[in-house]
Structure formats: structure tokens, C-alpha cells
């Protein structure tokens, strides 16, 4: 299994041997062993008889990895090489985009922009953030592209980067399924300008139903008790009017754990013509496969306390 993994990754890394013990094959074997056992590199070095010391391993990896942009290009080339030819011949596919936050407790390696700030989760508000582009085909999942997200990077720039990587891999999106974090005027305007069909949840904004003046904004749709369709207008920073379609899908939460009563789900879409609201609901559920890939990453991610962003990205790429 390690040989198969090395065969997929080695041609794109461009690594070289750094001595009789720190060979490329030895370093990859250490990385794959630590990932498979969900251990640190130090634990892997102590368990493998012929392995170099943990300090020598870290020094070699830092030297070979170089800058984080280089590691990102190498990993994306590896992901592209693993895509089956049948997927590329198929043409346009449904692709999912999501943001993964890895909790980080410590100081940045060089500057504050390396650490992404967000709502507190797992005891911290500091993260190493990565966005992935994901494809599901015939019950098989593939990560198409990976990019690191620094503090201050807009979701539009993240999406542009992933779309560029996917185009380089030969993957053309027929429909982009986005997380609610991408629901913004800037992202929607970019997708419409690029003529890319999309589907994403709507963030409820405006006055609440408890307000004496009544609900406003997208909260008008959230209080409805019957499924249906609507149109909504957003205003871009350049004073351009952006029109999107809203799917209002209502369902009963009876029988589902911790869900009772009527539940109203809102989806924004453009570039597609769905016939029923259940189709929209079931189609968006395809995006949840990317959440499964993140759970599997935690089952094969090397434990580390390093501050080096390139090593963090390499470990996440190996897990993916």
C-alpha cells in the first residue's frame, strides 16, 4: 500500500536524497506510516528501526518542501494525475467546494496572515484553513484541487483558485455545489459572470419574524410553510443588480433526531432549471460527500505541532 501511495505522489514532488538515511523512499515511508497510524513523525521514527532521527527528518522535510506555494502545486498535480480518464471524458461534472479549518494552538511561523481567524471551534479561534474542490462519480470520491486559505483572502479569490486548478486538471463543472460560507454578492456575481451554474444554501438576513414590522430580506422566505420558488435581487458593490432564484423546500422533522415540526430550507441557484424542490434538496445532498472526505482526513492525518505552513499543507495533502 505504501508503494502504491508513493507511486502516486513521488513523480510530482521532485524530491532528492539528502544522505544515506534521509532518502526520498525512507521519508515517504515515514510519512505514510505516521499517517496510517495517526501518529507524529517522532513516534514513527522511534518505531521504525532503520528510520533517521526525528530532528533529521524534520530538517529534511523543511528543506525539500520549500515554500507553501510549491507544495500546493505539487499536491494538485498529484490529485489531477489520480483522476480516471473516464471522469475526464465524461465532460461536465457536479463539483463541491468547501472550507476545512484545522485547529491551531500556537504562534505563526513568519507572519500573522498564515493563521486563519474564525468562530471558536475545538478550543481555539485560530486555524490552518484549506479549501478543496471535490468530485463524486459512480459512488467514488476524488479530490480535484486543494488550496491554502490565508487570513484576509476573500471567498471569491479562493473559488477562482480552485476553478483554475480544476481547469488545469481537465475537469469542467456542470454544477458547483457551494457551502453557505460562499453565499455573498461578490461570489455570486463572479459565478454569473463566469457562466457557471451553482447551488448553495441561503443565509437568512433581515428582520426576524418576531419584529413588529414583520420579517424582511431573505427571512421572508424562511417563514413560509409551503414549498415553492421565488426570485431575489442582490446589489453588487458597483451598484449592479444581481438576480438569483430561491428554492423554498419545506419538510417535516418528525421522526428525525432532534428535529421536530416543520423545517424550511432555502437554496439559491442560477444556471439550472429544477422541476421540483425535492430535486434541489437531493442534489445539494451530494455535497455532503466532501464532509465525509474531511472526516476521513482526520483518520489519516499526521499529528504535529510544527509551525511550518508547508509541512501542515503536505500532511493534509497526504491524508486527502
N, C-alpha and C positions, 0 to 999 in steps of 0.2 A: 504494500500500500504506500509506504514511504517512497519507493522508487517511482510509482505512478505519479504521486504528487510532485516529486522533484522533476519529473519529465515535463510536467505542465508549466512549472514555474521557472526552471533553470534557463531555458532558451531566451527568456525575456529580461532576466536580471543583469546579465553582463558582469557577473562577479568573477573574481580570480582568486587563486590560492594565496594565502598570506602566511606561509610557513608550513612545516611538516605536519603540524597538528591542526592548525586553523585552515583546513582545506574547505572548498566550497561544499563538497559532499558531506563532510563532517558537520559543518554549520547548519546545512539544511536538515540533516538527520536530527540534530539537537532541537531545531525549531519545530519540526513535525512531532517529535517525541513530546516536547513540552506542551504543544497544542493538544495532542491526543490525550494526554494525562491531565490537562488543565493545571499545569504546574508552572513555576517560574524557571527561567534559564539556569539559575543557580542550583535548583533542585535537580534539573535534568543533567547538569554537568556532574553533580555528585553521584548520580545513579548510573551513568554510563561510564564504563571502565576506561575506554580509550579517548574520552572527550577531553578537550582543553579545559583550563580553569574558567570559572565564570567571568572573571575580570578580563581574561584574554578574549573570551567570546564576545563580551560587550564591546570591547575596543575594536575588534574585527568588524562587527556588525555596523558600528557607527561609521567606520572608515569606508565600508563597502556601500552602505546605503546612500551616503551623501546627503543632498538636500531633499526635503519632503516632496518637492515637485517632481524630482526624478523618480522617487519611489512610486508616486501616483501614476506616472506614465508607464512604468514597468508593470504594475499590477493591472492596469486597464488593458495593456497589450496581452497579458495572460488571460484575462477574462474573455477578451474578444476571440482568442485562439481556441477557447473551450466551447464556443457556441457551435452546435451542429450545423452542417451545411443545409439540412432540411429546414431549419428555422430561418436561415438567411434567404433561401429560395422562396420561402412562403410569402415573402413580401412584408406588408404592413402587419404589425402585431399590437396587442394591448400591452402597454408598459406601465409599471407602477413606480412612483417616486416617493421616497420618504427620507426623513432625517433621523439619524440614530445618535443618541447622546450617551457617551461613555463617561461615567462619573470620575472626577479627578480631584484629588486632595493634595494640593501642593502648589509650588510656585512655577511660573512659566519658565521655559528653557532660555529664551532670548528676549521676547517682548510680550506684553500683555495680550496682543491680538491673537496669540496662539490658543488661548483658552476662551471657549465659548461660554457666555453667560445666559442662563435661562432660569425658569422657575425651579425651585428647590426640588430635588429628587434624590433619594438614597443618601440623604445627609449632606448634600452639597448643592450649590448653585453654579459650580464650575465644571465644565465638561470638555472632553475632546469630541468634537462633533464631526460626523461623516454623513454624507448624503449618497444614496445608492439608487441606481436605475435597475429595475428588476423585470424579468420576463418569465411568464408561465406558459408552457407549451406542452400539451398532452400529459398533464399531471407531473411534469418535470419542471424544476425551477432553475433559473440561471440569473446570476448577477451580471449585468451587461457593463456597468460602469460604476466607479467609486470616486468620490472627490472629498477632500477635507474642507470643512467649513470653519473659517476663522471668524473671530468677533467682528461685527460690523458688516459682514458680507450679506448682501440682500438675497432674498429667495429667488429673485429674477436672475441674478448672476449665477447662483447655484444651478438653477434649471438650465440656463444656457450652456453651462459647462457640461452637464450630464448629456444634454441633447447632442452636443458636439462630439463627445466621446462615443455615443451610440451611433452617430452617423459614420464615424471613422471605423466602427466595427461592422458596418453594413446593415444595421438594424434601423428600420423605418417605422415610427409609431403610427398606428392607425387610430389609437385612442390612448390618451395619457390619463392615468388614474392618480390623482394627487391627494396628499394628506391635507387636512384642514389648515395646517400651518402655511400652506401656499395660497390660501384664499386672500388675495389682495388685488387692488386695482392694477398695480404695476405688473403682476404676474399674468393676470387675465388679459390685459392689453397686449403684452408680449406674445401670448399664445395665439390670440386672434390675428395679430399682425403676421405671425409665422404660419398661419392657416393650419393650426394643429387642434384637432378635436380634443376636448378634455371633459373630465367629470370629477367633481370634488364636493365635499360637504360645505354647506353654507355656515358661516359664523353669524350667530344672531346678534344684531346690533340695533340700537334704537330704544325707544321707551318700552318698558315692560308692560305686561297686561294689567298689573296692579296699579299702574299710573291712572289717576282720574281722567286724564286726557285720552287714554287708550293707547294701545301699542302702536309703534311706528317702525320704519325701516324694515329689516328682514324679520323682525319679531311679529309682523303682521301675518306672515305665513306660518310661524311656529304655533300659533294659537288655533289654527284650523283643525277640524276634526274629521275632514274627509280628504281623501287623496285627490290630487289634481295637478294642474300646471299653472304657471304664472310667468310673467316677464318682469324683469327688474333692470333698472338703469343705474349704472355707476358713473361717477365723474372722475376722469383722469386728471393728473396734475396740470396737464396742458389744456384743461377745460374741454377735453373731448368726452363725448357721451359714449359709454360702453354699454351695450345691451346684452344681457345674458338670459337664459331660460332657467326657471326654477322648477324642480320636481318636488312635489309635496307627497310623501309616502307615509300613510298612516297605518299603523298595525297595533294589534292588541298585545300587551305584555303579559297577559295571563298565561300561567304555566311556565314562564321563564324565570330563572333565579334572579331575585332582587329587582324584578321589573313587574309592575302592576299597572293596570289601567291602559289608557290609550297613549301611544307613543307616536310622535310626529317627527319624521326625518326629512331634512331639507338637503337637496343636492343642486349644485349649479352645474350647468353643462352648456356646451356650444359645439357646433360642428357635427352633431348627431341628431337623429330623429327617432327617439324611442317611442314605441307604441303604447306601452303600459308602464306604470310606476313600479310594479314588481320587477320588471326587467332592469330598470335603473338600479334598484336595490340589490339584485343578484349580481349584476355586472360589477358594481362597486365592491362587492364582497371578494372579488378576485384579487383586490389589492391587499387583502389581509395575508396573502401568502408571503408578502415581504416581511410582515411581522414574525411569521414562522422562521424565516431566514435569520432574523435578529436573535430569536430565542436559540437557534442552533449555533449562532456565533458564540454565545455565552458558554456553550458546551465544548468549544474548541478554541478558546481564546487564551493566549499565554498570560499568566499572571506577571505583572510587572509594576515597579514603582519608578521606572525611568521617566525623566522629564523630556527626553529627546522626542520631538513630534514625528520624525521619520520612522523611529522604531515603533511607536504606537501605531502608525499607519500600516507598517509592514505586518505587525501582529494581527491587526483587524483583517487585512487582505488575505493572510494565510487562513484565518478562521472562515472567511467567506468562501 
